[in-house]
Amino acid sequence: MFKISSNGAQKHLFSFRFHFFYSTVPAAASSCANVLVEFLVNSLGFSTKEATSTSAKVTRSRLLNYEPHLLVDVFDEMGMNKSQIKTLVSSSPKLLICSVDKNIKPKIKALQQLGLTGSDLVTFIRKSDFLIRGLNTTIKPNLDYLKVLLGSHESVAKIVKKEPWLLSNNLPKVLPPNITLLQNLGCSTADIEKAFHRHPRFLLNNLEWLERAVHRLENDFHMPPGSQMFLYGIQTLASLDESKLERRLEIFRSFGWSDSDICTMVRRLPYCLATSEPKIRQALKFFMMELGYESSYLASRPPLLKLSLEKRIMPRNEILKFLKEKQLITRKLSLHTVVKLETVAAEFRLSRRFIIAPALRL
């Protein structure tokens, strides 16, 4: 059972006053609203203005027999703090008129049965409008569909934790046409599932939007459906509207990139187009204006444009410059090779192959 928090006496006082005022309908409607405002201020830290605004969004005729303090008890039991509960109630005032036993607890139970508990459960509820969706009309049909599609509770739990808004959509209606489109293009079921896990929202686009992304990928960037990067390309283009995509392309062109260069980059690593405009401009300025790299060189080595300049590329470039100045490098070593290293072990192997130990030079 859910516990009663330390301010339970205050909440039960609210319950008594709430029903007392409501019993004098209709004259008590405004008094009822005032009690709700008082509750939000005293229990959740709302300002009077915030509480009044939130209370005004609640249909007062439906407040009979509902007790908001029980809702707070449920969230408190789950581990939410007062600030988190306040944010949730502010974004979804309808929760205040939901039956805790008939509406809220069964939905939470559905998530717990999926394996979401503790902080995962709190995060999921905070990041979605799950609790105001119909249990039998939306939530259960979506969960049942995902279980069939992904094959296990664990996979479903993993993907809904990554994208809580999935369960707010009509998945049995939205996903099948998009999956069929990808299958007709030659994408395997396994690859589609991996893409769905990487970026769940891309399959929530309407079919026409995905078809436009496919058309542009094939005709503007000359990427064949059989390419290993094709699904990545669809995900990238589906995430960008026309204006955002064109602005990014114009940045590359302003640095002298040809359409051929851009196509080469997209075919090798489509995610470069998903990088923010300031980061694209900053990267091109560093590589082309400071280091003197050609567009064709960068287009054929697109990871350079995706890695962090501040955290990875610039620090390793400084180390490479130092090693070259001290003549500690035994053979030609490019910045591209250095920044690709992911682990300390890889760096050690590189140092043994390319770098002379300072002690040996004395």
C-alpha positions as CSV (number, residue, x, y, z in Angstrom):
1,M,0.0,0.0,0.0
2,F,1.0,3.6,-0.5
3,K,2.2,5.3,2.7
4,I,0.8,8.6,4.1
5,S,3.5,11.3,4.1
6,S,4.4,13.4,7.1
7,N,2.0,16.1,6.2
8,G,-0.9,13.6,5.9
9,A,-2.9,15.4,8.6
10,Q,-2.8,18.6,6.5
11,K,-3.9,16.6,3.5
12,H,-6.9,15.0,5.3
13,L,-7.9,18.4,6.6
14,F,-8.0,19.4,2.9
15,S,-10.2,16.4,2.1
16,F,-12.7,17.3,4.8
17,R,-12.8,21.0,3.8
18,F,-12.9,20.1,0.1
19,H,-16.1,17.9,0.5
20,F,-17.6,20.3,3.0
21,F,-17.4,23.2,0.5
22,Y,-18.5,21.0,-2.4
23,S,-21.6,19.9,-0.5
24,T,-23.0,23.4,-0.8
25,V,-23.1,23.3,-4.6
26,P,-23.4,25.5,-6.6
27,A,-22.5,28.4,-4.3
28,A,-19.5,26.6,-3.0
29,A,-17.8,26.3,-6.4
30,S,-15.5,29.3,-5.9
31,S,-14.8,28.2,-2.3
32,C,-13.8,24.8,-3.6
33,A,-11.4,26.3,-6.0
34,N,-9.9,28.4,-3.2
35,V,-9.3,25.3,-1.1
36,L,-7.6,23.7,-4.1
37,V,-5.4,26.8,-4.5
38,E,-4.6,26.7,-0.8
39,F,-3.6,23.0,-1.1
40,L,-1.3,23.6,-4.1
41,V,0.4,26.4,-2.2
42,N,0.8,24.7,1.1
43,S,1.5,21.1,-0.1
44,L,3.5,21.6,-3.3
45,G,5.0,25.1,-3.0
46,F,3.0,26.8,-5.8
47,S,2.9,30.6,-5.7
48,T,-0.7,31.9,-5.3
49,K,-0.6,33.0,-8.9
50,E,0.6,29.6,-10.1
51,A,-1.9,27.8,-8.0
52,T,-4.8,29.9,-9.2
53,S,-3.8,29.4,-12.9
54,T,-3.5,25.6,-12.4
55,S,-6.8,25.4,-10.5
56,A,-8.5,27.3,-13.3
57,K,-7.6,24.6,-15.8
58,V,-9.5,21.9,-13.8
59,T,-13.1,21.3,-14.5
60,R,-14.6,21.9,-11.1
61,S,-17.8,20.0,-11.8
62,R,-15.6,16.8,-11.9
63,L,-13.9,17.5,-8.5
64,L,-16.5,15.6,-6.5
65,N,-15.2,12.4,-4.9
66,Y,-11.6,13.1,-6.0
67,E,-8.9,14.0,-3.5
68,P,-5.7,15.5,-4.9
69,H,-3.8,14.8,-1.6
70,L,-4.0,11.0,-2.5
71,L,-2.3,11.8,-5.8
72,V,0.5,13.5,-4.0
73,D,0.8,10.5,-1.7
74,V,1.2,8.2,-4.7
75,F,4.0,10.3,-6.2
76,D,5.7,10.7,-2.8
77,E,5.7,6.9,-2.4
78,M,7.3,6.5,-5.9
79,G,10.1,8.8,-4.8
80,M,9.3,12.1,-6.4
81,N,10.3,15.2,-4.5
82,K,8.0,18.2,-4.1
83,S,9.5,20.1,-7.0
84,Q,9.0,17.2,-9.4
85,I,5.4,16.7,-8.3
86,K,4.8,20.4,-8.8
87,T,6.2,20.3,-12.3
88,L,4.1,17.3,-13.2
89,V,0.9,18.8,-11.8
90,S,1.6,22.1,-13.5
91,S,2.1,20.5,-16.9
92,S,-0.9,18.1,-16.5
93,P,-3.5,19.7,-14.2
94,K,-6.0,17.0,-15.3
95,L,-4.2,14.7,-12.9
96,L,-5.9,16.6,-10.0
97,I,-9.3,15.2,-11.0
98,C,-8.1,11.6,-11.7
99,S,-9.2,8.8,-9.5
100,V,-6.1,7.5,-7.9
101,D,-7.4,3.9,-7.4
102,K,-9.2,3.6,-10.8
103,N,-6.9,5.6,-13.0
104,I,-3.4,6.4,-11.7
105,K,-2.4,3.2,-9.9
106,P,-3.4,0.8,-12.7
107,K,-1.2,2.8,-15.1
108,I,1.7,2.8,-12.7
109,K,1.2,-1.0,-12.2
110,A,1.5,-1.5,-16.0
111,L,4.9,0.2,-16.0
112,Q,6.0,-1.8,-13.0
113,Q,5.0,-5.0,-14.6
114,L,7.2,-4.0,-17.5
115,G,10.1,-3.7,-15.1
116,L,10.2,0.1,-14.5
117,T,10.8,0.9,-10.9
118,G,12.4,3.5,-8.7
119,S,14.1,6.4,-10.5
120,D,13.4,4.9,-14.0
121,L,9.7,5.0,-13.2
122,V,9.9,8.6,-11.9
123,T,11.8,9.7,-14.9
124,F,9.4,8.1,-17.3
125,I,6.3,9.7,-15.8
126,R,8.0,13.1,-15.6
127,K,9.0,13.0,-19.3
128,S,5.6,12.0,-20.7
129,D,1.9,12.6,-20.5
130,F,1.4,8.9,-19.9
131,L,-0.8,9.3,-16.9
132,I,-3.5,11.2,-18.8
133,R,-3.7,8.6,-21.6
134,G,-6.3,5.9,-21.6
135,L,-5.2,2.6,-20.1
136,N,-7.3,0.4,-22.3
137,T,-7.5,2.7,-25.4
138,T,-3.8,3.7,-25.7
139,I,-1.4,2.3,-23.1
140,K,-2.1,-1.4,-23.2
141,P,-2.6,-1.6,-27.0
142,N,0.8,0.1,-27.4
143,L,2.6,-2.1,-24.9
144,D,1.0,-5.3,-26.5
145,Y,2.1,-4.1,-30.0
146,L,5.7,-3.4,-28.8
147,K,6.0,-6.8,-27.1
148,V,5.1,-8.5,-30.4
149,L,7.4,-6.2,-32.4
150,L,10.4,-6.4,-30.2
151,G,9.9,-9.8,-28.7
152,S,10.6,-9.3,-25.0
153,H,9.6,-7.2,-22.0
154,E,13.2,-6.2,-21.6
155,S,13.4,-4.7,-25.1
156,V,10.1,-2.9,-24.6
157,A,11.3,-1.5,-21.2
158,K,14.6,-0.4,-22.8
159,I,13.0,1.5,-25.7
160,V,10.2,3.2,-23.6
161,K,12.8,4.4,-21.1
162,K,14.7,5.9,-24.0
163,E,11.6,7.5,-25.5
164,P,8.7,7.8,-23.0
165,W,6.5,9.6,-25.5
166,L,6.2,6.3,-27.5
167,L,3.3,5.2,-25.4
168,S,1.3,8.4,-26.1
169,N,1.0,7.5,-29.8
170,N,-1.2,5.1,-31.6
171,L,1.6,2.6,-32.4
172,P,-0.4,-0.2,-34.0
173,K,-1.6,2.4,-36.6
174,V,1.5,4.5,-37.1
175,L,4.3,2.0,-37.2
176,P,3.2,-0.8,-39.6
177,P,3.1,1.4,-42.8
178,N,6.6,2.8,-42.0
179,I,8.0,-0.6,-41.3
180,T,6.5,-1.9,-44.6
181,L,8.1,1.0,-46.5
182,L,11.6,0.1,-45.1
183,Q,11.1,-3.6,-45.8
184,N,10.2,-2.8,-49.4
185,L,13.4,-0.9,-49.7
186,G,15.3,-4.0,-48.7
187,C,15.9,-3.2,-45.0
188,S,16.0,-6.3,-42.8
189,T,13.8,-6.8,-39.8
190,A,16.9,-6.8,-37.6
191,D,18.2,-3.6,-39.1
192,I,14.9,-1.9,-38.6
193,E,14.7,-3.0,-35.0
194,K,18.2,-1.6,-34.4
195,A,17.3,1.7,-36.0
196,F,14.1,1.9,-33.9
197,H,16.2,1.4,-30.8
198,R,18.7,4.0,-31.9
199,H,16.1,6.7,-32.7
200,P,12.6,5.6,-31.8
201,R,10.9,8.8,-33.0
202,F,11.8,8.4,-36.6
203,L,9.2,5.6,-37.1
204,L,6.6,7.9,-35.6
205,N,6.7,10.2,-38.7
206,N,3.8,9.9,-41.1
207,L,4.4,7.8,-44.1
208,E,4.5,10.7,-46.6
209,W,7.3,12.3,-44.5
210,L,9.4,9.2,-44.6
211,E,8.8,8.8,-48.3
212,R,10.1,12.3,-48.9
213,A,13.2,11.5,-46.9
214,V,13.8,8.4,-49.0
215,H,13.3,10.3,-52.2
216,R,15.7,13.0,-51.3
217,L,18.3,10.5,-50.0
218,E,18.2,8.6,-53.3
219,N,17.9,11.5,-55.7
220,D,19.7,14.4,-54.1
221,F,22.5,12.6,-52.2
222,H,22.7,9.5,-54.6
223,M,22.6,7.0,-51.8
224,P,21.3,3.6,-52.9
225,P,18.9,1.6,-50.7
226,G,21.5,-1.2,-50.4
227,S,24.0,1.1,-48.6
228,Q,24.8,0.3,-45.0
229,M,24.2,4.0,-44.2
230,F,20.8,4.1,-45.9
231,L,18.7,3.7,-42.7
232,Y,21.0,6.2,-40.9
233,G,20.3,8.6,-43.8
234,I,16.5,8.1,-43.5
235,Q,16.7,8.7,-39.7
236,T,18.7,11.9,-40.3
237,L,16.6,13.4,-43.0
238,A,13.4,12.5,-41.2
239,S,14.5,14.5,-38.2
240,L,15.0,17.7,-40.3
241,D,12.5,19.9,-42.0
242,E,13.3,21.4,-45.3
243,S,14.4,24.7,-44.0
244,K,16.8,23.2,-41.4
245,L,18.4,20.9,-43.9
246,E,18.9,23.7,-46.5
247,R,20.5,26.0,-43.8
248,R,23.0,23.2,-43.0
249,L,23.8,22.6,-46.7
250,E,24.3,26.3,-47.3
251,I,26.9,26.4,-44.5
252,F,28.9,23.7,-46.2
253,R,28.6,25.6,-49.6
254,S,29.7,28.8,-48.0
255,F,33.0,27.1,-47.1
256,G,33.5,26.0,-50.7
257,W,32.0,22.6,-50.6
258,S,30.7,21.2,-53.9
259,D,27.5,19.1,-54.1
260,S,29.8,16.2,-54.8
261,D,31.7,16.8,-51.5
262,I,28.4,17.0,-49.6
263,C,27.1,13.8,-51.2
264,T,30.3,12.0,-50.3
265,M,30.0,13.1,-46.7
266,V,26.3,12.1,-46.4
267,R,26.9,8.7,-48.0
268,R,29.7,8.0,-45.5
269,L,28.1,9.5,-42.4
270,P,24.6,11.0,-42.7
271,Y,24.6,12.1,-39.1
272,C,26.8,15.0,-40.0
273,L,23.7,16.8,-41.2
274,A,22.1,16.4,-37.8
275,T,24.9,18.5,-36.2
276,S,23.8,21.9,-35.0
277,E,24.5,24.8,-37.4
278,P,26.9,26.6,-34.9
279,K,28.9,23.4,-34.5
280,I,29.1,22.7,-38.2
281,R,30.4,26.3,-38.8
282,Q,32.9,26.0,-35.9
283,A,34.3,22.7,-37.2
284,L,34.7,23.9,-40.8
285,K,36.4,27.1,-39.6
286,F,38.9,25.1,-37.5
287,F,39.7,22.4,-40.1
288,M,39.6,24.5,-43.2
289,M,40.8,28.0,-42.1
290,E,43.1,27.0,-39.3
291,L,44.5,23.7,-40.4
292,G,44.1,24.2,-44.1
293,Y,42.2,21.0,-44.9
294,E,40.4,20.7,-48.2
295,S,36.7,20.0,-48.4
296,S,37.3,16.8,-50.3
297,Y,39.6,15.5,-47.5
298,L,36.9,16.3,-44.8
299,A,34.1,14.8,-47.0
300,S,35.9,11.5,-47.1
301,R,36.6,11.6,-43.4
302,P,33.3,12.8,-41.9
303,P,33.9,11.6,-38.3
304,L,36.2,14.6,-38.0
305,L,33.1,16.8,-38.2
306,K,31.1,14.9,-35.6
307,L,33.7,14.5,-32.8
308,S,33.9,17.2,-30.1
309,L,36.3,20.0,-31.0
310,E,36.9,21.1,-27.4
311,K,37.1,17.8,-25.7
312,R,38.8,15.6,-28.3
313,I,40.0,17.2,-31.6
314,M,41.8,20.3,-30.4
315,P,43.5,18.7,-27.4
316,R,44.8,15.8,-29.5
317,N,45.9,18.2,-32.2
318,E,48.0,20.1,-29.7
319,I,49.6,16.9,-28.5
320,L,50.3,15.9,-32.1
321,K,51.9,19.3,-32.8
322,F,54.1,18.9,-29.7
323,L,55.3,15.5,-30.8
324,K,56.1,16.7,-34.3
325,E,58.0,19.7,-33.0
326,K,60.1,17.5,-30.7
327,Q,60.6,15.0,-33.5
328,L,59.2,12.2,-31.5
329,I,57.2,10.6,-34.3
330,T,58.8,7.8,-36.3
331,R,56.4,7.9,-39.3
332,K,53.6,10.0,-40.8
333,L,50.7,10.3,-38.4
334,S,47.5,12.2,-39.2
335,L,45.1,14.0,-36.9
336,H,42.4,11.8,-38.3
337,T,44.1,8.7,-37.1
338,V,44.8,10.2,-33.6
339,V,41.2,11.4,-33.0
340,K,39.7,8.1,-34.0
341,L,41.3,6.3,-31.0
342,E,38.6,5.4,-28.5
343,T,40.5,3.7,-25.7
344,V,43.7,4.0,-23.6
345,A,44.8,0.6,-24.9
346,A,44.5,1.9,-28.5
347,E,46.5,5.0,-27.6
348,F,49.2,2.8,-26.1
349,R,49.4,0.7,-29.2
350,L,49.7,3.8,-31.3
351,S,52.4,5.2,-29.2
352,R,54.5,2.1,-29.5
353,R,54.1,2.1,-33.3
354,F,54.5,5.8,-34.1
355,I,56.2,7.5,-31.2
356,I,59.8,7.3,-30.0
357,A,60.2,7.2,-26.2
358,P,62.0,10.4,-25.0
359,A,64.5,8.3,-23.0
360,L,65.7,6.6,-26.2
361,R,66.6,10.0,-27.7
362,L,68.9,11.1,-25.0
